Amino acid sequence: MRDKTLKQNCEQSVGDGKLADAFRRTLSEIAERSVDRWLPVLSGVLWLVAIATSVTDLVILQHSRYNLTAFGIAGAVFLLGGLGLYVIARRALGELFSEAVRITPEHKLVTNGPYRLIRHPIYLGEIFFGLSIPMILGSLYGFIIMLAPIPMLIYRIRIEENVLVSRFGQEYLDYASKTKKLIPYVY
């Protein structure tokens, strides 16, 4: 399929003298598709490493002494809030939800539920959930590791938004102008 896309882009653009642009565009599409595949895997691995680091931190460095702190209570709030936001956002998407960035022919733009305030509530829920366990266990090391997937999610948001703009055009641009990406009224 990649070769077919490259061939089509080249055939369409050779006559216009835009072969380099077609090649660059095709390489960009291939890169975005591969990021869509490995990014969730890498984020999951980092999440597991952060959990293992947090438990190791608690057992070895903190000598298995758990003290409930304000950081731990905030972690519990992040855990409940992150899971809740994730579930509510998945329900709002219904059958349109996919782990992969994709558009189906019956796809419609969802702007209800948490999508009224932010465009990517599932990612925000994942961030809260990811940060919650190291916070609950009081592990600064695990917390730092869990910050690593955030730039990856932001990159994936960019890919997803490009796909949504290509499918919905001005409708998505209007929606994006009224909502923030991840943090209501801020970002």
VEXFIMAR-183289 format. One record per residue (C-alpha): residue number from 1; residue in one letter; chain; x, y, z. Coordinates in nm, 4 decimals. Example, Ala and Ser with C-alpha at 12.3 -4.5 7.8 and 13.67 -1.06 7.14 Angstrom:
BEGIN
1:a:A:1.2300:-0.4500:0.7800
2:s:A:1.3670:-0.1060:0.7140
***
This chain:
BEGIN
1:m:A:0.0000:0.0000:0.0000
2:r:A:0.2867:0.2376:0.0793
3:d:A:0.4407:0.1729:-0.2638
4:k:A:0.1030:0.2349:-0.4278
5:t:A:0.0653:0.5687:-0.2438
6:l:A:0.4190:0.6696:-0.3434
7:k:A:0.3542:0.5717:-0.7042
8:q:A:0.0234:0.7635:-0.7148
9:n:A:0.1792:1.0747:-0.5605
10:c:A:0.4714:1.0559:-0.8033
11:e:A:0.2526:1.0009:-1.1107
12:q:A:0.0275:1.2922:-1.0147
13:s:A:0.3167:1.5256:-0.9486
14:v:A:0.5765:1.4421:-1.2153
15:g:A:0.3980:1.6479:-1.4782
16:d:A:0.3894:1.9486:-1.2452
17:g:A:0.7594:1.9171:-1.1598
18:k:A:0.6748:1.8471:-0.7962
19:l:A:0.8292:1.5023:-0.7589
20:a:A:1.0259:1.6036:-0.4486
21:d:A:0.7112:1.7412:-0.2827
22:a:A:0.5212:1.4201:-0.3562
23:f:A:0.8046:1.2085:-0.2171
24:r:A:0.8303:1.4250:0.0969
25:r:A:0.4533:1.4097:0.1493
26:t:A:0.4554:1.0298:0.1132
27:l:A:0.7444:0.9903:0.3583
28:s:A:0.5577:1.2098:0.6059
29:e:A:0.2463:0.9909:0.5734
30:i:A:0.4518:0.6745:0.6300
31:a:A:0.6209:0.8273:0.9358
32:e:A:0.2866:0.9310:1.0862
33:r:A:0.1423:0.5813:1.0343
34:s:A:0.4421:0.4165:1.2016
35:v:A:0.4278:0.6609:1.4950
36:d:A:0.0634:0.5672:1.5379
37:r:A:0.1721:0.2049:1.5806
38:w:A:0.4726:0.2345:1.8120
39:l:A:0.3741:0.5313:2.0265
40:p:A:0.1097:0.3492:2.2345
41:v:A:0.3495:0.0564:2.2818
42:l:A:0.6315:0.2837:2.3973
43:s:A:0.3971:0.4721:2.6306
44:g:A:0.2806:0.1413:2.7777
45:v:A:0.6380:0.0254:2.8322
46:l:A:0.7236:0.3538:3.0042
47:w:A:0.4139:0.3174:3.2218
48:l:A:0.5259:-0.0321:3.3297
49:v:A:0.8795:0.0944:3.3955
50:a:A:0.7383:0.3796:3.6051
51:i:A:0.5237:0.1375:3.8086
52:a:A:0.8194:-0.0974:3.8636
53:t:A:1.0395:0.1989:3.9579
54:s:A:0.7754:0.3305:4.1977
55:v:A:0.7383:-0.0071:4.3702
56:t:A:1.1164:-0.0507:4.3857
57:d:A:1.1478:0.2995:4.5283
58:l:A:0.8905:0.2174:4.7971
59:v:A:1.0427:-0.1197:4.8882
60:i:A:1.4145:-0.0388:4.8703
61:l:A:1.4639:0.3338:4.9104
62:q:A:1.1708:0.3993:5.1428
63:h:A:1.2235:0.0665:5.3261
64:s:A:0.8599:-0.0386:5.2664
65:r:A:0.7346:0.2442:5.4853
66:y:A:0.4352:0.3995:5.3240
67:n:A:0.3256:0.7366:5.4501
68:l:A:0.0120:0.8932:5.3134
69:t:A:0.1052:1.2449:5.2088
70:a:A:-0.0669:1.5275:5.0243
71:f:A:0.1201:1.4048:4.7136
72:g:A:-0.0354:1.0596:4.7648
73:i:A:-0.3836:1.2035:4.8167
74:a:A:-0.3425:1.4096:4.4987
75:g:A:-0.2398:1.0843:4.3281
76:a:A:-0.5636:0.9184:4.4410
77:v:A:-0.7581:1.2133:4.2984
78:f:A:-0.5609:1.1816:3.9715
79:l:A:-0.6348:0.8072:3.9635
80:l:A:-1.0094:0.8479:4.0090
81:g:A:-1.0310:1.1570:3.7896
82:g:A:-0.8189:1.0041:3.5134
83:l:A:-1.0132:0.6792:3.5035
84:g:A:-1.3444:0.8628:3.5202
85:l:A:-1.2526:1.1017:3.2393
86:y:A:-1.1228:0.8150:3.0264
87:v:A:-1.4442:0.6126:3.0692
88:i:A:-1.6758:0.9082:3.0080
89:a:A:-1.4823:1.0142:2.6971
90:r:A:-1.4811:0.6580:2.5583
91:r:A:-1.8564:0.6387:2.6109
92:a:A:-1.9033:0.9698:2.4290
93:l:A:-1.7107:0.8284:2.1317
94:g:A:-1.8947:0.4970:2.1392
95:e:A:-1.8203:0.2838:1.8336
96:l:A:-1.5953:0.5562:1.6912
97:f:A:-1.3237:0.4855:1.9492
98:s:A:-1.0060:0.3276:1.8145
99:e:A:-0.6558:0.2770:1.9515
100:a:A:-0.5262:0.3681:1.6071
101:v:A:-0.5713:0.7106:1.4536
102:r:A:-0.8229:0.6372:1.1811
103:i:A:-1.1374:0.7709:1.0201
104:t:A:-1.4208:0.5475:0.9064
105:p:A:-1.6756:0.6346:0.6363
106:e:A:-1.9505:0.6716:0.8992
107:h:A:-1.7298:0.8847:1.1231
108:k:A:-1.8898:1.1939:1.2739
109:l:A:-1.7337:1.4687:1.4797
110:v:A:-1.8061:1.4169:1.8500
111:t:A:-1.8461:1.7435:2.0421
112:n:A:-2.0603:1.6358:2.3363
113:g:A:-1.9690:1.5151:2.6869
114:p:A:-1.6129:1.6046:2.7844
115:y:A:-1.5466:1.6941:2.4203
116:r:A:-1.7427:2.0165:2.4813
117:l:A:-1.4469:2.1478:2.6838
118:i:A:-1.1399:1.9757:2.5401
119:r:A:-1.0617:1.7957:2.2173
120:h:A:-0.8632:1.5062:2.3674
121:p:A:-1.0108:1.4045:2.7047
122:i:A:-0.8975:1.0417:2.6688
123:y:A:-0.5354:1.1542:2.6534
124:l:A:-0.5839:1.3776:2.9565
125:g:A:-0.7365:1.0835:3.1439
126:e:A:-0.4376:0.8691:3.0457
127:i:A:-0.1954:1.1356:3.1695
128:f:A:-0.3728:1.1657:3.5047
129:f:A:-0.3899:0.7891:3.5434
130:g:A:-0.0245:0.7443:3.4479
131:l:A:0.0944:1.0015:3.6995
132:s:A:-0.1326:0.8715:3.9759
133:i:A:0.0438:0.5485:4.0771
134:p:A:0.3881:0.7046:4.1346
135:m:A:0.2152:0.9836:4.3271
136:i:A:0.0220:0.7385:4.5457
137:l:A:0.3412:0.5415:4.6148
138:g:A:0.5344:0.8612:4.6807
139:s:A:0.7945:0.7935:4.4119
140:l:A:0.9565:1.0951:4.2550
141:y:A:1.1547:0.8652:4.0234
142:g:A:0.8395:0.6964:3.8915
143:f:A:0.6708:1.0341:3.8550
144:i:A:0.9589:1.1678:3.6434
145:i:A:0.9486:0.8601:3.4201
146:m:A:0.5740:0.9117:3.3702
147:l:A:0.6346:1.2617:3.2414
148:a:A:0.8168:1.1136:2.9382
149:p:A:0.5034:0.9948:2.7517
150:i:A:0.3398:1.3390:2.7669
151:p:A:0.5383:1.4875:2.4739
152:m:A:0.4649:1.1672:2.2803
153:l:A:0.0921:1.2112:2.3407
154:i:A:0.1151:1.5743:2.2324
155:y:A:0.2849:1.4613:1.9106
156:r:A:0.0125:1.2012:1.8560
157:i:A:-0.2500:1.4721:1.9111
158:r:A:-0.0915:1.6674:1.6256
159:i:A:-0.1178:1.3633:1.3983
160:e:A:-0.4770:1.3004:1.5049
161:e:A:-0.5757:1.6618:1.4486
162:n:A:-0.4262:1.6575:1.0979
163:v:A:-0.6405:1.3525:1.0191
164:l:A:-0.9507:1.5194:1.1651
165:v:A:-0.8915:1.8383:0.9668
166:s:A:-0.8466:1.6359:0.6478
167:r:A:-1.1797:1.4574:0.7122
168:f:A:-1.3962:1.7339:0.8612
169:g:A:-1.2280:2.0481:0.7273
170:q:A:-1.3827:2.3734:0.8440
171:e:A:-1.6185:2.1943:1.0836
172:y:A:-1.3198:2.0668:1.2834
173:l:A:-1.1365:2.3991:1.2597
174:d:A:-1.4435:2.5764:1.4025
175:y:A:-1.4673:2.3207:1.6825
176:a:A:-1.0926:2.3556:1.7542
177:s:A:-1.1265:2.7337:1.7759
178:k:A:-1.3858:2.6940:2.0547
179:t:A:-1.2066:2.4265:2.2616
180:k:A:-0.8617:2.3570:2.4027
181:k:A:-0.6530:2.0450:2.3361
182:l:A:-0.6008:1.9049:2.6852
183:i:A:-0.6616:2.1543:2.9650
184:p:A:-0.9932:2.3422:2.9608
185:y:A:-0.9497:2.7185:2.9050
186:v:A:-0.5665:2.6833:2.9120
187:y:A:-0.4125:2.4474:2.6501
***
